[in-house]
Amino acid sequence: MLSDREKLVLHFVAMMTIGKMTGVSHHDKIISKMIEEVRQNRCRSLSPGDMEDLLGDVNEEMVSGKLMFEQLMGDTIWSMTGERPNKNTNWRDMK
């Protein structure tokens, strides 16, 4: 069985993914309202402060994970095609 923290992370990530993929306008406001309802109904042991701390950590990890994912995808494309993903050959900024 999932802990309340795990449930909140699961629902938050699912909401973020669906919100981004569907292109719902004002998805950030909708998700904020929905995640508070999830906390009240499915994750009762978490206080609003605990929820804010946890979701802040999740957001930070998602940003770091995105950067890592982009790097891994670039490396994979390069290894499969032999073509560098970053074709920036302008080295003037390296003076």
N, C-alpha and C positions, 0 to 999 in steps of 0.2 A: 504494500500500500504506500502511496506517495505521501510525503510530509506536506504540511501546508505551504512551506516555502517552495517545494518542488511543484506543487499544483499551481501556485501563483506564477512561477517562471514558465511553466507549460502554457498556461492560458495567455500570458503576456506575449510570448513569442508567437503563438498561433494568431493572436489578434494583430500583431505588428505585420506579420507575413500577409495575412488576408487583406488588411488595410492597404498595404503597399501594392499588392498584386491587383486588387480590384480598382484602385484609383479613386476610392471614396474621398470626396472632398471633406476637409476638416477631420481627417481620420485621427489626428492627435487628440482632439477634444472628445471624440466618440470613444476612443480607447481609454482615455482617463476615466470617463464615467463608467464604462464597462468594467474596467479593472477594479474600481472601487466596489462595484456590486459583486464581483467575484470574491474580493477579500471578505466582504460582509457575509456572503452566503456559502462560500466553499473553503475559506481560509480564515476562520474566525479567531484562531490563536495569534494571528499577526496583527500588530497595532499599525495604525497609519504610518507612524515613524519607521517601524520595521519594514513596511512595504516600500516606502520611499528609498530607504537605504539599499534594500535588495534590488529594486528596479534600477537604481543608479549604477550599482555594480554590474547588472546585466547589460545595461546600455554601454557601459565602458568596455565590457568584454565583446559586445557585438561590433563595436568600432574596431577594436584590435583584431577580431576575427575576420572582419571584412578586408582589412589590409593584408592579413596572412593569406586569405582565400584568393585575393587578386594576384598576389605573388606566386602562389602555387599554380594558379591557372595559367599565368604567363609562362612559368617554367614548363608546364605540361604542353602548352601549345608549341613552345620552342622545341622541345624534345620530339614532338610528333611531326612538325613541319620543317624544322631547321630555320625558321624565320623568327628573328628576334621580335618580341611583343612591343618593345619600346624602340622605335625607329629614330629617336632623337639623336642625331649625330652632331648637333650643334654644341661644341665644347667651349664656346666663348665665355660662358658663365663660370668656367673652371679656372680662370686666370688668378 
